[in-house]
Amino acid sequence: MYNLLNLGNTLYVEITHPVFLLCRLVLGALASFLAIMLWARTRDIAWLFVILAVIISYAEIVNSVLTVYDLGIKNVLPESYVFVVTILLSGLPVLFFIAAFLVMVVRKYRR
């Protein structure tokens, strides 16, 4: 259930335990549901960036769970796109969080 990944000089443990995966899916779904509910109520750009980060993060969770069971995007997309999509799914949430925090910082210091 636990795979060791050798990335450079460091060993990482990839957790593929079903309880862990189910917990990630359920909590991610709850966070995404609440983010979508908030999206309908807010027009604040900082909150919209946070909402987009949560939704894309859930897409990454779903993809990683499907990849554990060999059903991920590698079966749908050509091999050359899999790396790009994986990087985007893992990097975009962080970029959206950075954008949200930047908007809040600019707002705070502009006043």
PyMOL commands that set and color helices and strands:
alter all, ss='L'
color gray80, all
select helices_A, chain A and resi 18-39+45-68+73-75+79-110
alter helices_A, ss='H'
color red, helices_A
select strands_A, chain A and resi 2-7+10-15
alter strands_A, ss='S'
color yellow, strands_A
deselect
rebuild
show_as cartoon
